[in-house]
Amino acid sequence: MNILSIDTSCDETAAAVTSGRRVLSNVVYSQIPIHEKWGGVVPSLAKRAHEERIDEVVKKALKHTPLETIGAIAVTQGPGLAIALGVGIEKAKELARLWNKPLIGINHLEGHLYSVFAQNSNGNPHTAITFPYLAMIISGGHTEFVLWKGHLSYTLLGATLDDAAGEALDKAGKLLGLGYPAGAVIERLASEIDNVDIFRFPRPMAHSKDLAFSFSGLKTAFYYHIKEMSKDDIHKHVRHLASSFQEAVFDTIVIKAEKAIKQTGVNRMVIGGGVAANAYLRKKMRALTKKYEGSVVFPSGKKLTGDNAAMIGIAAWPYAERKLWSNPATLERQPRMKLISSCNNENNRLN
């Protein structure tokens, strides 16, 4: 079955058509030019941009797919920015009613997990799905471990208590005057030097036995460190500052990931989310899983690491196979939606 999917969880207006794991189209309109001058996402501007672009984005996604081949419509229900989520949900309901198609509400985090199994229209790459996985979502809004036991079956193992990894990188970049978003700029600056960690910022919660994260203290340490530096010194050492901060964030992730492997005994990992696009993080995580004779899978392209609708359509595939449709009357935005342990716990499924 072909699925039309929509995602308006934050500052990307996205629509896609998928068939199982195959991505037939994936259209993303980025709002970065709108928000960058403010140094972050402005909710009212995000909502307006979604409303202005959603029809055009859906039309482009459907350009080469006959409407009669669409079997269901999937949409991000949460988590995310409340007024942004609402735009996508209302559009999905409108189209489902107009075209008489079933609806599937999807957790955005679930989408990031399934993004690692995306294939192009020819069915590549041929990545086998072999559960269980130790899964990580590393993005601007989330940093968490999930034991992924099978389709629609998840157990949360640990999450950030405050800032997410991507958020911490963006805030550090803002302090360095690198603009918004800053993660990719920090990665580039760090790649230009050999000595990656001359400042040795803290590795928060590295010695705790649990799998929780906390990056607010690291951000504060970074703030006070550069506060003592002159503008000339910051400019002179900007590569080392960026690299040392990135190293502290990624070291913390690796330390916790190693604990997760030891605690669960699962050495197969999948990692999704915007920060998963970072080549240096991928290198560190490949080295870690190799140490435990395991493997790690990332999304096959950078477009699939950020917010997009293709991952929502792929995550909807197991629901569609089981005909676990959402009830339009109870499908509402859930900005603080958690990754559930089983799809059967949702009270808005029609089966």
C-alpha positions in Angstrom: 0.0 0.0 0.0 1.2 3.5 -0.8 1.0 5.9 2.2 0.9 9.7 1.9 2.5 11.1 5.0 2.7 14.6 6.5 5.1 16.1 9.1 4.8 19.6 10.6 6.3 18.9 14.0 8.6 22.0 14.1 10.1 24.1 11.4 10.0 21.8 8.3 6.9 21.4 6.2 7.1 17.9 4.8 5.1 15.4 2.8 6.1 12.1 1.3 4.8 9.0 -0.4 6.1 5.6 0.8 5.4 2.0 0.0 6.6 -0.2 2.9 10.2 0.9 3.4 10.5 2.4 -0.1 10.5 6.2 -0.4 8.7 7.2 -3.7 8.8 10.9 -2.9 10.1 13.1 0.0 9.4 16.8 -0.1 10.7 19.1 2.6 10.3 22.9 2.8 12.8 24.2 5.3 12.0 27.3 7.4 15.6 27.9 8.5 15.8 31.2 6.5 12.7 32.4 8.4 14.0 31.6 11.9 17.8 32.0 11.7 17.8 35.8 12.3 16.0 35.1 15.6 18.4 32.4 16.7 15.7 29.8 17.1 12.2 28.7 16.0 9.5 31.3 16.5 6.2 29.3 17.0 3.9 31.9 15.3 6.1 32.2 12.3 6.4 28.4 12.0 2.7 28.0 12.0 2.1 30.6 9.4 4.8 29.1 7.1 3.3 25.7 7.5 -0.1 27.0 6.5 1.3 28.8 3.5 3.3 25.8 2.2 1.4 22.7 3.2 -0.8 22.4 0.1 2.1 23.0 -2.3 4.3 20.4 -0.5 1.6 17.8 -0.5 0.9 18.4 -4.2 4.6 18.0 -5.0 4.8 14.7 -3.0 1.9 13.3 -5.0 3.1 14.6 -8.4 4.0 11.1 -9.7 1.6 9.0 -7.6 -2.0 8.4 -8.8 -4.4 9.2 -6.0 -6.2 5.9 -6.3 -2.9 4.1 -5.2 -2.9 5.9 -1.9 -4.2 3.5 0.7 -3.8 5.6 3.9 -2.7 9.0 5.2 -0.2 9.2 8.0 0.6 12.3 10.1 2.9 13.2 13.0 0.8 13.5 16.1 3.6 14.5 18.4 5.9 15.3 20.1 6.7 18.7 18.7 5.6 22.3 18.6 1.9 22.4 19.4 0.7 25.0 16.9 2.9 23.5 14.2 1.6 19.9 14.7 -1.9 21.2 14.4 -1.4 22.3 10.9 -0.4 18.9 9.6 -3.0 17.1 11.6 -5.8 19.2 10.3 -4.6 18.9 6.7 -4.3 15.1 7.1 -7.9 14.9 8.5 -9.2 17.1 5.6 -7.6 14.9 3.0 -8.7 11.7 4.7 -12.3 12.9 4.7 -12.1 14.3 1.2 -10.6 11.1 -0.3 -12.2 8.6 2.1 -8.8 7.2 3.3 -7.9 5.8 6.7 -5.7 7.9 9.1 -2.6 6.8 11.0 -1.3 9.0 13.8 2.5 8.5 14.2 4.9 9.4 17.0 7.7 11.6 15.5 10.3 9.7 17.5 9.0 6.4 16.0 9.7 8.0 12.7 13.3 8.8 13.6 13.8 5.1 14.5 12.3 3.8 11.2 14.3 6.3 9.2 17.3 4.0 9.4 15.4 1.4 7.3 14.4 3.7 4.5 15.0 2.5 1.0 14.9 4.4 -2.3 12.3 3.5 -5.0 14.5 0.6 -6.2 14.7 -1.0 -2.7 18.2 0.1 -1.8 20.0 -0.2 0.6 19.1 -3.8 1.4 19.4 -3.4 5.1 17.8 -6.4 6.9 15.7 -5.7 9.9 16.8 -8.0 12.7 15.3 -7.2 16.1 16.1 -6.5 18.9 18.0 -3.2 18.5 19.5 -0.8 21.0 18.1 2.4 19.4 19.1 6.0 20.0 17.4 9.2 18.9 19.8 12.1 18.9 18.3 15.4 17.7 17.7 19.0 18.7 14.8 18.1 20.9 15.6 14.5 22.1 18.4 12.4 23.3 17.2 8.9 24.4 17.8 5.2 24.4 15.1 2.8 23.4 15.1 -1.0 23.5 13.4 -1.8 20.2 12.1 -5.3 20.6 10.0 -5.6 17.4 7.6 -3.7 15.2 5.5 -1.4 17.4 7.2 -2.5 20.6 9.5 -0.1 22.4 10.9 0.3 26.0 12.4 3.6 27.0 15.8 3.0 28.7 16.9 6.5 29.4 16.6 10.1 28.2 17.9 13.6 28.7 16.8 15.3 31.9 17.1 18.8 30.3 18.8 19.9 27.0 19.1 17.4 24.2 22.4 16.9 22.4 21.5 18.9 19.3 20.1 21.7 21.4 23.3 21.9 23.4 25.4 22.1 20.2 23.1 24.8 18.8 23.4 26.8 22.0 27.2 26.5 22.1 27.2 27.6 18.4 25.1 30.6 19.3 27.5 31.6 22.0 30.3 31.4 19.5 28.4 33.5 17.0 28.0 30.7 14.5 24.4 31.3 13.6 21.4 28.9 13.7 21.3 26.0 13.5 25.0 25.5 14.5 25.5 21.8 14.6 26.9 21.4 11.0 29.1 24.5 11.5 30.6 23.0 14.7 31.2 19.7 12.9 33.0 21.5 10.0 35.2 23.7 12.4 36.1 20.6 14.5 37.1 18.7 11.4 39.7 21.4 10.5 42.0 20.7 13.5 43.9 17.6 14.8 43.9 18.2 18.5 40.1 17.8 19.1 39.9 18.3 22.9 42.3 20.8 24.3 39.8 22.4 26.7 38.4 19.2 28.2 34.9 20.3 29.1 32.9 18.1 31.6 31.3 14.8 30.6 28.0 15.2 32.5 26.6 12.1 34.3 29.4 10.0 33.0 29.7 8.1 36.3 26.0 7.6 36.9 24.8 4.0 36.5 21.6 4.9 34.7 21.2 5.8 31.0 20.0 9.4 31.6 21.7 12.5 30.0 22.1 16.1 31.2 23.7 18.7 29.0 22.7 21.9 30.8 25.7 21.8 33.1 28.0 21.3 30.1 26.4 24.3 28.4 26.9 26.4 31.6 30.6 25.4 31.9 31.1 26.4 28.3 29.4 29.7 28.8 31.5 30.6 31.8 34.7 29.5 30.0 34.2 31.8 27.0 32.9 34.6 29.2 36.5 34.8 30.6 37.9 35.1 27.0 38.3 38.2 24.9 36.5 38.3 21.5 39.9 38.1 19.8 40.8 34.9 21.8 37.4 33.4 21.0 37.9 34.1 17.3 41.4 32.7 17.5 40.4 29.5 19.2 36.9 29.1 17.7 37.9 25.7 16.1 39.2 24.3 19.3 36.3 25.6 21.3 33.8 24.0 18.9 35.8 20.8 18.7 36.2 20.5 22.5 32.5 21.1 23.1 31.5 18.6 20.4 33.9 16.1 21.9 32.3 16.5 25.3 28.8 15.9 23.9 29.8 12.9 21.8 32.0 11.3 24.5 29.1 11.5 26.9 26.9 9.7 24.3 29.5 7.0 23.7 30.0 6.4 27.5 26.3 6.0 27.9 25.9 3.8 24.8 28.6 1.5 26.1 26.7 1.2 29.4 23.5 0.5 27.5 25.2 -2.3 25.5 26.5 -3.9 28.7 23.2 -3.6 30.5 21.0 -5.0 27.7 23.4 -7.4 26.0 22.2 -6.0 22.7 25.1 -5.0 20.4 23.1 -4.0 17.3 22.3 -0.3 17.3 20.2 2.0 15.2 20.7 5.8 15.5 18.3 8.4 14.0 17.7 12.1 14.4 19.4 15.3 13.1 22.7 14.8 15.0 23.0 11.3 13.5 24.1 13.2 10.3 27.4 14.1 12.0 30.2 12.0 10.4 32.4 12.2 13.5 29.7 10.8 15.7 29.1 8.0 13.2 32.8 7.1 13.3 32.8 7.0 17.1 29.6 4.8 17.3 31.0 2.4 14.6 34.1 2.0 16.7 32.1 1.3 19.8 29.8 -1.3 18.3 32.8 -3.0 16.6 34.4 -3.3 20.0 31.4 -5.4 21.1 31.3 -7.3 17.8 28.1 -5.5 16.9 26.9 -3.1 14.2 25.2 0.3 13.9 22.8 1.5 11.2 22.2 5.2 10.4 19.8 6.8 8.0 21.1 6.5 4.4 21.1 10.2 3.6 21.2 13.5 5.5 17.7 14.3 4.3 16.4 11.4 6.4 18.2 12.5 9.6 16.4 15.8 9.9 12.6 16.1 10.2 10.9 14.7 7.1 7.7 12.9 6.2 9.2 9.8 4.6 10.2 8.5 8.0 6.6 9.0 9.2 5.3 7.0 6.2 7.7 4.1 6.9 6.8 4.1 10.6 3.1 3.9 9.5 3.8 0.8 7.4 3.5 -1.7 10.3 0.3 0.0 11.5 -1.2 -0.2 8.0 -0.3 -3.9 7.6 -2.3 -4.6 10.8 -5.0 -2.1 9.9 -4.5 -0.2 13.1 -6.1 3.0 11.9 -6.5 6.1 14.0 -9.9 7.5 15.0 -10.2 11.0 13.4 -12.4 12.1 16.3 -9.7 11.5 18.8 -6.6 12.1 16.7 -5.3 15.3 18.3 -1.8 16.9 18.6 0.2 15.7 21.5 3.3 18.1 21.9 4.7 16.0 24.7 3.9 12.6 23.3 6.1 9.7 24.6 7.3 6.7 22.7 4.8 4.1 23.7 5.7 0.5 24.7 3.1 -0.9 22.3 0.8 0.4 19.7 -2.1 -1.3 21.5 -1.8 1.1 24.4 -3.0 4.0 22.2 -6.7 4.6 22.8 -7.3 6.1 19.4 -6.7 3.0 17.3 -9.5 1.5 15.3 -9.0 -2.3 14.8 
